C-alpha cells in the first residue's frame, strides 16, 4: 500500500518536478561527501611568552599551506573548523604571532596533524526486501600541484621569479652618428658602410645629467650618461665605474664604485654628499673582457639644502626622528642625546628606537638616518621583510681605520633575524655571518660588527676617513620566524620539522549535516506538497 501511494504521487508530478527530485536522489546516493559535512575542534598549547594570538592553517592532500589565508586567527587556545567534506584528507598546523610595527611576525609551524572522515555505509530499508545499491564514494577532486605535499613550510605557489637582466642589443642607427664626434678613430668599416669600434678602450663616455655646473641639486642626485651604442666582438658595455670628488683632480674622493646594474644612471646613496658643497664627477665604461674606456670629461654640480631629511639643529639626526631625553639604550645612566659616542633615532616604521655607537676603535658617529628599503628596486637576493627599514649611518675615523660598531634596539628582535646590506656594487647581501647578536641586561637586542674605511661595509668605496653603511635587520622568508619574544613550546612534535611553534591536537569532532538537511528538507517538502495536491484531486 505504501509503495502504491508513493508511485501515485510520483507519477502525477509534472515532468520538471520529477526530474528535479530524481537529481536530488542521485546527489544523495552517489555523492554523499558533497551533501554531508562535519566539524573538527582543534586545541594547542598556549605560548608562555608575550603573544598577540594564534593562527591555524589548513591544506588537503596534494596541496601546500597558504600562509596568507589562515582558517582561524585569534587569541583563543582552540578553534572549530566547520564544513569539512567526507573522504578528504585534511592537514593542520598552528602558529603563534606577534604584531611588530603593524606587521605580523609568525612563529614556526607547530606539529602537523591530519584527519579525515569516511562516507557512512549505506543503510538497508528494514521495511522491505530491497537494499539500497552500494556505490563507491567519490572524493572531492583535489587540484594537482607540482610541490611535494610533505613540504609543509613552503608557501603556496612558487617564489616570485626575479626580473631577468635584459640583453644589451647593439644599435647601429642614428644614435651612433649623433655621437660620432665623441668616438675616437680606432675603428673599421663593415660591408654595409657602418662604423664599429675595435675596442671600448677608444671610447669616451658622455655625461648628460645633472647639467654641467648646476647648483642647488639634491644631496642624492641622479647621475646620467649617454648609452654606449656601438658594438663589436667582446665589445659590449658590461660595467661602469663612477667617481665623485671634492676637487677637479679627483684627489679628494668621496665615492668610487663599479656597478654592473647602474650602467648609465646612478642614484647617489644617502649620507655620501653634504649640503652646499661643490662636487666633480666622471665615469668610464668596461666591456666583457674588463677593458676600460677612457674617462669621461668631469662635470661639477653644487648641492643645496636637504629637504627630505631636514636636520635643523645639525645634530646628525633627522628632526622628525629625534628621541626624547629619557632614552638610554646603552644603559650607562646618561641620556643618549647628551652623548657624543652614540646617536639614536626613532625608526620611520613603528615606534621603536635604535642607537648606533662605536664599540671599539677610534671614531665618532656623524649622522644617522632611516632609509626606505622599498625604494631600492634591486630584486636579486632582496629580503622579504625589513620591519625597521635600513639603518643608515656615517662614521668619521682615521683614514683606512677599522672599527667595531654596536647598534642598540629598544626591543628584543626575533631570534632568527638576519642582517642585510645594500650597495650599488654588490646589491643586496645577507651579512649575518659578519654580525653578532646579543642582548642587553634588560633583554633588548644589540648587534655588533666590524667595518673598514674603504673596505668591508663602506658604501662609499674609498679610504677617505668616512665610513657609510646602510644595513638593518630583516627576514629572507615571510615564514621563517623562530621568535623568542613570541614564545615557543617544549611540546613540539618531531613531525613539525622546523621547531619553534606550538603544539596542536584534535579535540572533539562533531558530525554535522547542514547541506544534507537542506537538500532532504527540500525533497520531502516538494514531494509532500505534490502528494497532497494529488490526493485532493481524488
C-alpha positions as semicolon CSV with decimal commas, in nm:
position;residue;x (nm);y (nm);z (nm)
1;X;0,000;0,000;0,000
2;X;0,287;0,237;0,094
3;X;0,465;0,170;-0,233
4;X;0,140;0,229;-0,428
5;X;0,084;0,573;-0,270
6;X;0,445;0,678;-0,338
7;X;0,412;0,558;-0,700
8;X;0,087;0,750;-0,747
9;X;0,241;1,068;-0,604
10;X;0,549;1,040;-0,821
11;X;0,355;0,955;-1,139
12;X;0,128;1,258;-1,105
13;X;0,411;1,508;-1,067
14;X;0,498;1,741;-1,351
15;X;0,792;1,623;-1,560
16;X;1,023;1,904;-1,441
17;X;0,936;1,827;-1,077
18;X;1,009;1,456;-1,125
19;X;1,342;1,538;-1,289
20;X;1,438;1,765;-1,001
21;X;1,356;1,502;-0,740
22;X;1,543;1,239;-0,939
23;X;1,857;1,455;-0,947
24;X;1,833;1,517;-0,573
25;X;1,821;1,145;-0,508
26;X;2,125;1,091;-0,733
27;X;2,325;1,355;-0,543
28;X;2,239;1,199;-0,207
29;X;2,313;0,842;-0,318
30;X;2,620;0,883;-0,533
31;X;2,784;1,197;-0,391
32;X;2,728;1,182;-0,015
33;X;3,060;1,355;0,052
34;X;2,919;1,667;-0,114
35;X;2,597;1,660;0,085
36;X;2,734;1,560;0,424
37;X;2,996;1,765;0,609
38;X;3,139;1,773;0,958
39;X;3,328;1,993;1,201
40;X;3,654;1,938;1,386
41;X;3,773;2,109;1,704
42;X;4,145;2,180;1,745
43;X;4,337;2,294;2,051
44;X;4,702;2,378;2,116
45;X;4,941;2,458;2,398
46;X;4,932;2,831;2,454
47;X;5,270;3,008;2,449
48;X;5,406;3,127;2,781
49;X;5,563;3,435;2,620
50;X;5,404;3,761;2,511
51;X;5,197;3,681;2,203
52;X;4,912;3,860;2,029
53;X;4,735;3,547;1,911
54;X;4,740;3,228;1,710
55;X;4,677;3,126;1,350
56;X;4,564;2,789;1,216
57;X;4,632;2,685;0,857
58;X;4,470;2,400;0,665
59;X;4,556;2,212;0,349
60;X;4,432;1,900;0,174
61;X;4,647;1,619;0,050
62;X;4,848;1,723;-0,255
63;X;4,847;2,095;-0,172
64;X;5,067;2,335;0,027
65;X;4,966;2,567;0,308
66;X;4,862;2,918;0,214
67;X;5,022;3,120;0,493
68;X;4,837;3,432;0,382
69;X;4,496;3,275;0,448
70;X;4,457;3,123;0,797
71;X;4,134;2,935;0,865
72;X;4,145;3,072;1,221
73;X;4,310;3,377;1,377
74;X;4,253;3,488;1,734
75;X;4,380;3,481;2,090
76;X;4,197;3,165;2,200
77;X;4,375;2,833;2,254
78;X;4,128;2,634;2,047
79;X;3,903;2,666;1,746
80;X;3,641;2,475;1,548
81;X;3,677;2,429;1,173
82;X;3,340;2,377;1,003
83;X;3,216;2,245;0,673
84;X;3,477;1,974;0,615
85;X;3,396;1,722;0,343
86;X;3,392;1,348;0,386
87;X;3,658;1,129;0,221
88;X;3,911;1,415;0,210
89;X;4,242;1,406;0,399
90;X;4,298;1,735;0,582
91;X;4,617;1,863;0,747
92;X;4,650;2,136;1,011
93;X;4,931;2,342;1,170
94;X;4,920;2,630;1,416
95;X;5,143;2,933;1,470
96;X;5,168;3,198;1,736
97;X;5,221;3,553;1,617
98;X;5,310;3,897;1,742
99;X;5,231;4,235;1,587
100;X;5,550;4,441;1,545
101;X;5,528;4,780;1,376
102;X;5,193;4,689;1,218
103;X;5,337;4,368;1,072
104;X;5,250;4,018;1,183
105;X;5,560;3,814;1,277
106;X;5,474;3,443;1,294
107;X;5,644;3,161;1,481
108;X;5,742;2,840;1,306
109;X;5,480;2,572;1,240
110;X;5,356;2,351;1,520
111;X;5,349;1,977;1,473
112;X;5,120;1,880;1,186
113;X;4,811;1,671;1,243
114;X;4,593;1,508;0,979
115;X;4,233;1,394;0,986
116;X;3,971;1,252;0,751
117;X;3,627;1,100;0,784
118;X;3,483;0,841;0,551
119;X;3,136;0,841;0,399
120;X;2,890;0,642;0,614
121;X;2,795;0,298;0,480
122;X;2,454;0,282;0,307
123;X;2,164;0,171;0,530
124;X;1,921;-0,103;0,426
125;X;1,546;-0,031;0,415
126;X;1,417;-0,252;0,702
127;X;1,057;-0,226;0,580
128;X;1,122;-0,409;0,255
129;X;1,337;-0,669;0,093
130;X;1,506;-0,413;-0,128
131;X;1,858;-0,295;-0,034
132;X;1,995;0,037;-0,142
133;X;2,262;-0,026;-0,403
134;X;2,609;0,038;-0,265
135;X;2,832;0,260;-0,473
136;X;3,190;0,371;-0,435
137;X;3,212;0,716;-0,276
138;X;3,366;0,980;-0,497
139;X;3,629;1,202;-0,342
140;X;3,618;1,571;-0,394
141;X;3,871;1,645;-0,668
142;X;4,198;1,792;-0,543
143;X;4,383;2,022;-0,782
144;X;4,718;1,882;-0,884
145;X;5,025;2,069;-0,762
146;X;5,386;2,023;-0,854
147;X;5,504;2,081;-0,500
148;X;5,570;1,790;-0,267
149;X;5,286;1,766;-0,017
150;X;5,529;1,680;0,258
151;X;5,691;2,022;0,238
152;X;5,484;2,195;0,499
153;X;5,698;2,505;0,523
154;X;5,662;2,602;0,159
155;X;5,446;2,899;0,089
156;X;5,163;2,826;-0,153
157;X;5,281;2,889;-0,505
158;X;5,637;2,933;-0,615
159;X;5,875;3,210;-0,524
160;X;5,842;3,513;-0,747
161;X;6,071;3,499;-1,047
162;X;6,338;3,765;-1,047
163;X;6,327;4,018;-1,329
164;X;6,561;3,890;-1,599
165;X;6,857;4,106;-1,693
166;X;6,777;4,243;-2,039
167;X;7,021;4,158;-2,313
168;X;7,202;4,465;-2,444
169;X;7,139;4,486;-2,817
170;X;7,374;4,696;-3,025
171;X;7,201;4,980;-3,209
172;X;7,389;5,083;-3,523
173;X;7,135;5,352;-3,610
174;X;7,116;5,728;-3,578
175;X;7,248;5,741;-3,222
176;X;7,593;5,637;-3,344
177;X;7,600;5,918;-3,595
178;X;7,470;6,156;-3,330
179;X;7,767;6,098;-3,100
180;X;8,021;6,031;-3,373
181;X;8,230;6,325;-3,262
182;X;8,283;6,160;-2,923
183;X;8,428;5,838;-3,068
184;X;8,797;5,812;-3,148
185;X;8,907;5,686;-3,489
186;X;9,030;5,342;-3,380
187;X;8,764;5,176;-3,595
188;X;8,690;4,981;-3,908
189;X;8,419;4,987;-4,177
190;X;8,189;4,691;-4,244
191;X;8,049;4,580;-4,581
192;X;7,733;4,785;-4,530
193;X;7,928;5,101;-4,452
194;X;7,862;5,103;-4,075
195;X;8,144;5,202;-3,842
196;X;8,223;4,990;-3,535
197;X;8,490;5,022;-3,272
198;X;8,755;4,757;-3,240
199;X;8,768;4,805;-2,863
200;X;8,591;5,000;-2,590
201;X;8,926;5,146;-2,482
202;X;8,899;5,404;-2,759
203;X;8,557;5,526;-2,644
204;X;8,493;5,823;-2,414
205;X;8,159;5,828;-2,225
206;X;7,946;6,141;-2,247
207;X;7,778;6,283;-1,935
208;X;7,423;6,419;-1,958
209;X;7,282;6,498;-1,612
210;X;7,290;6,688;-1,382
211;X;7,367;6,973;-1,617
212;X;7,728;7,086;-1,602
213;X;7,773;7,349;-1,330
214;X;7,421;7,304;-1,193
215;X;7,363;7,442;-0,843
216;X;7,112;7,362;-0,571
217;X;7,088;6,994;-0,658
218;X;6,965;6,745;-0,401
219;X;7,217;6,563;-0,182
220;X;7,110;6,240;-0,356
221;X;7,120;6,343;-0,724
222;X;7,078;6,104;-1,016
223;X;7,385;6,096;-1,240
224;X;7,328;6,002;-1,606
225;X;7,537;5,934;-1,918
226;X;7,469;5,857;-2,282
227;X;7,438;5,487;-2,352
228;X;7,724;5,304;-2,521
229;X;7,567;5,237;-2,861
230;X;7,845;5,072;-3,059
231;X;7,929;4,705;-3,064
232;X;8,184;4,457;-3,191
233;X;8,310;4,120;-3,079
234;X;8,371;4,126;-2,699
235;X;8,275;4,493;-2,709
236;X;7,957;4,503;-2,500
237;X;7,916;4,756;-2,220
238;X;7,906;4,538;-1,907
239;X;8,010;4,764;-1,617
240;X;8,052;5,132;-1,524
241;X;8,285;5,293;-1,272
242;X;8,153;5,606;-1,101
243;X;8,369;5,864;-0,920
244;X;8,270;6,171;-0,717
245;X;8,530;6,406;-0,571
246;X;8,554;6,738;-0,390
247;X;8,827;6,855;-0,629
248;X;8,863;6,851;-1,007
249;X;9,181;6,639;-0,991
250;X;8,991;6,361;-0,809
251;X;9,237;6,353;-0,520
252;X;8,970;6,414;-0,256
253;X;8,736;6,130;-0,343
254;X;8,406;6,083;-0,163
255;X;8,264;5,799;-0,376
256;X;8,407;5,535;-0,609
257;X;8,216;5,222;-0,713
258;X;8,187;4,986;-1,007
259;X;7,840;4,859;-1,097
260;X;7,703;4,606;-1,343
261;X;7,346;4,726;-1,289
262;X;7,395;5,105;-1,286
263;X;7,546;5,130;-1,635
264;X;7,422;5,473;-1,745
265;X;7,234;5,601;-1,440
266;X;7,326;5,618;-1,071
267;X;7,122;5,735;-0,776
268;X;7,384;5,867;-0,534
269;X;7,323;5,691;-0,199
270;X;7,224;5,881;0,112
271;X;7,492;6,006;0,354
272;X;7,757;6,035;0,078
273;X;7,720;6,406;-0,004
274;X;7,689;6,711;0,221
275;X;7,478;7,023;0,185
276;X;7,609;7,329;-0,002
277;X;7,923;7,163;-0,138
278;X;8,059;7,157;-0,496
279;X;8,144;6,812;-0,632
280;X;8,305;6,682;-0,952
281;X;8,208;6,353;-1,114
282;X;8,309;6,130;-1,405
283;X;8,264;5,775;-1,535
284;X;8,430;5,513;-1,750
285;X;8,286;5,201;-1,912
286;X;8,408;4,840;-1,912
287;X;8,343;4,567;-2,169
288;X;8,310;4,191;-2,121
289;X;8,689;4,149;-2,126
290;X;8,720;4,401;-1,838
291;X;8,883;4,652;-2,071
292;X;8,820;5,012;-1,962
293;X;8,723;5,305;-2,179
294;X;8,872;5,650;-2,141
295;X;8,744;5,859;-1,854
296;X;8,464;6,096;-1,946
297;X;8,511;6,468;-1,907
298;X;8,445;6,575;-1,548
299;X;8,140;6,782;-1,467
300;X;8,059;6,965;-1,147
301;X;7,742;7,032;-0,950
302;X;7,667;7,201;-0,618
303;X;7,427;7,058;-0,363
304;X;7,159;7,260;-0,188
305;X;6,986;7,211;0,145
306;X;6,842;6,867;0,218
307;X;6,463;6,875;0,221
308;X;6,373;6,508;0,271
309;X;6,591;6,463;0,583
310;X;6,588;6,805;0,749
311;X;6,824;6,843;1,045
312;X;6,758;7,192;1,175
313;X;6,971;7,159;1,488
314;X;7,257;6,991;1,294
315;X;7,297;6,713;1,546
316;X;7,316;6,437;1,283
317;X;6,962;6,307;1,343
318;X;6,662;6,397;1,120
319;X;6,429;6,631;1,308
320;X;6,126;6,405;1,265
321;X;6,313;6,103;1,409
322;X;6,456;6,265;1,725
323;X;6,424;6,071;2,053
324;X;6,339;6,223;2,390
325;X;6,572;6,280;2,683
326;X;6,463;5,964;2,866
327;X;6,609;5,724;2,608
328;X;6,922;5,543;2,733
329;X;6,971;5,246;2,503
330;X;7,329;5,172;2,612
331;X;7,224;5,168;2,981
332;X;7,512;5,383;3,105
333;X;7,288;5,615;3,305
334;X;7,334;5,908;3,065
335;X;7,058;6,007;2,820
336;X;7,176;5,917;2,473
337;X;7,103;6,261;2,330
338;X;7,373;6,404;2,561
339;X;7,644;6,160;2,447
340;X;7,895;6,216;2,166
341;X;7,971;5,846;2,110
342;X;7,617;5,736;2,021
343;X;7,335;5,867;1,803
344;X;6,976;5,750;1,843
345;X;6,664;5,785;1,634
346;X;6,310;5,655;1,614
347;X;6,256;5,417;1,326
348;X;6,041;5,552;1,044
349;X;5,833;5,231;1,058
350;X;5,675;5,197;1,402
351;X;5,765;5,333;1,743
352;X;6,097;5,155;1,807
353;X;6,426;5,333;1,872
354;X;6,776;5,240;1,755
355;X;7,113;5,372;1,864
356;X;7,445;5,349;1,678
357;X;7,777;5,369;1,862
358;X;8,139;5,260;1,833
359;X;8,221;4,958;2,050
360;X;8,597;4,956;1,985
361;X;8,836;5,165;1,776
362;X;8,867;5,540;1,735
363;X;8,593;5,737;1,569
364;X;8,264;5,922;1,607
365;X;7,911;5,874;1,476
366;X;7,849;6,174;1,250
367;X;7,499;6,108;1,114
368;X;7,216;5,854;1,133
369;X;6,912;5,817;0,905
370;X;6,631;5,576;0,822
371;X;6,648;5,460;0,458
372;X;6,332;5,325;0,295
373;X;6,424;4,978;0,166
374;X;6,109;4,966;-0,051
375;X;6,256;5,237;-0,276
376;X;6,551;5,016;-0,373
377;X;6,449;4,849;-0,699
378;X;6,715;4,577;-0,695
379;X;6,525;4,245;-0,663
380;X;6,813;3,994;-0,659
381;X;6,868;3,846;-0,309
382;X;6,620;4,102;-0,177
383;X;6,489;4,027;0,176
384;X;6,117;3,960;0,210
385;X;6,071;4,187;0,510
386;X;6,266;4,465;0,683
387;X;6,042;4,584;0,970
388;X;6,273;4,875;1,066
389;X;6,393;4,980;0,719
390;X;6,765;5,022;0,655
391;X;6,959;5,195;0,932
392;X;7,198;5,433;0,757
393;X;7,487;5,593;0,947
394;X;7,811;5,776;0,876
395;X;8,127;5,739;1,087
396;X;8,431;5,968;1,097
397;X;8,751;5,765;1,152
398;X;9,121;5,771;1,073
399;X;9,187;5,707;0,705
400;X;9,180;5,332;0,640
401;X;9,085;5,255;1,002
402;X;8,879;4,959;1,120
403;X;8,616;4,998;1,392
404;X;8,363;4,778;1,569
405;X;8,013;4,920;1,555
406;X;7,733;4,845;1,802
407;X;7,363;4,900;1,731
408;X;7,116;4,903;2,022
409;X;6,745;4,833;1,985
410;X;6,461;4,934;2,216
411;X;6,311;4,585;2,191
412;X;6,408;4,222;2,158
413;X;6,427;4,111;1,795
414;X;6,321;3,764;1,675
415;X;6,597;3,510;1,736
416;X;6,632;3,425;1,367
417;X;6,664;3,785;1,249
418;X;6,923;3,830;0,976
419;X;7,132;4,135;0,888
420;X;7,105;4,276;0,536
421;X;7,302;4,540;0,348
422;X;7,271;4,700;0,004
423;X;7,515;4,887;-0,220
424;X;7,532;4,953;-0,594
425;X;7,829;4,724;-0,648
426;X;7,716;4,407;-0,471
427;X;7,340;4,464;-0,444
428;X;7,152;4,302;-0,157
429;X;7,371;4,096;0,076
430;X;7,295;3,885;0,381
431;X;7,594;3,966;0,605
432;X;7,464;3,785;0,913
433;X;7,783;3,579;0,935
434;X;7,973;3,903;0,998
435;X;7,741;4,017;1,279
436;X;7,699;3,914;1,643
437;X;7,352;3,927;1,801
438;X;7,348;3,959;2,181
439;X;7,120;4,112;2,445
440;X;7,145;4,394;2,694
441;X;7,090;4,343;3,067
442;X;6,720;4,418;3,028
443;X;6,677;4,169;2,742
444;X;6,686;4,402;2,440
445;X;6,879;4,314;2,125
446;X;7,213;4,464;2,034
447;X;7,415;4,389;1,721
448;X;7,791;4,432;1,672
449;X;8,000;4,408;1,355
450;X;8,329;4,541;1,215
451;X;8,364;4,793;0,931
452;X;8,674;4,917;0,748
453;X;8,720;5,254;0,582
454;X;8,739;5,185;0,208
455;X;8,688;4,814;0,272
456;X;8,419;4,581;0,405
457;X;8,090;4,755;0,473
458;X;8,194;5,101;0,350
459;X;7,935;5,220;0,099
460;X;8,148;5,499;-0,049
461;X;8,424;5,255;-0,154
462;X;8,706;5,498;-0,069
463;X;8,959;5,507;0,217
464;X;8,887;5,870;0,299
465;X;8,826;5,877;0,674
466;X;8,450;5,831;0,626
467;X;8,253;5,506;0,660
468;X;7,896;5,497;0,529
469;X;7,682;5,191;0,600
470;X;7,316;5,127;0,514
471;X;7,210;4,797;0,674
472;X;6,946;4,658;0,905
473;X;6,751;4,362;1,046
474;X;6,528;4,161;0,815
475;X;6,392;3,824;0,710
476;X;6,468;3,629;0,395
477;X;6,133;3,449;0,410
478;X;5,786;3,551;0,522
479;X;5,752;3,216;0,701
480;X;6,078;3,190;0,892
481;X;6,039;3,338;1,236
482;X;6,162;3,148;1,540
483;X;6,067;3,416;1,784
484;X;6,188;3,415;2,143
485;X;5,977;3,723;2,208
486;X;5,664;3,548;2,088
487;X;5,739;3,232;2,279
488;X;5,773;2,867;2,190
489;X;5,659;2,537;2,332
490;X;5,852;2,238;2,461
491;X;5,579;2,005;2,335
492;X;5,663;2,033;1,967
493;X;5,624;1,702;1,788
494;X;5,907;1,571;1,573
495;X;5,663;1,591;1,284
496;X;5,695;1,968;1,282
497;X;6,033;1,954;1,119
498;X;6,118;2,315;1,199
499;X;6,057;2,368;1,568
500;X;5,962;2,684;1,747
501;X;5,586;2,652;1,707
502;X;5,309;2,550;1,942
503;X;5,164;2,202;1,988
504;X;4,832;2,135;1,819
505;X;4,596;1,846;1,877
506;X;4,242;1,738;1,791
507;X;3,963;1,799;2,033
508;X;3,601;1,690;1,997
509;X;3,479;1,621;1,646
510;X;3,108;1,661;1,588
511;X;2,908;1,520;1,297
512;X;2,706;1,785;1,123
513;X;2,498;1,771;0,805
514;X;2,378;2,120;0,722
515;X;2,381;2,060;0,347
516;X;2,205;1,727;0,385
517;X;1,929;1,884;0,593
518;X;1,867;2,150;0,331
519;X;1,861;1,901;0,044
520;X;1,643;1,643;0,220
521;X;1,407;1,910;0,351
522;X;1,359;2,045;0,001
523;X;1,300;1,696;-0,135
524;X;1,041;1,594;0,124
525;X;0,868;1,933;0,111
526;X;0,821;1,911;-0,265
527;X;0,702;1,551;-0,257
528;X;0,462;1,625;0,031
529;X;0,307;1,924;-0,143
530;X;0,270;1,729;-0,466
531;X;0,121;1,432;-0,283
532;X;-0,138;1,642;-0,103
533;X;-0,237;1,805;-0,429
534;X;-0,281;1,465;-0,593
535;X;-0,492;1,327;-0,305
536;X;-0,721;1,631;-0,307
537;X;-0,790;1,578;-0,677
538;X;-0,909;1,228;-0,597
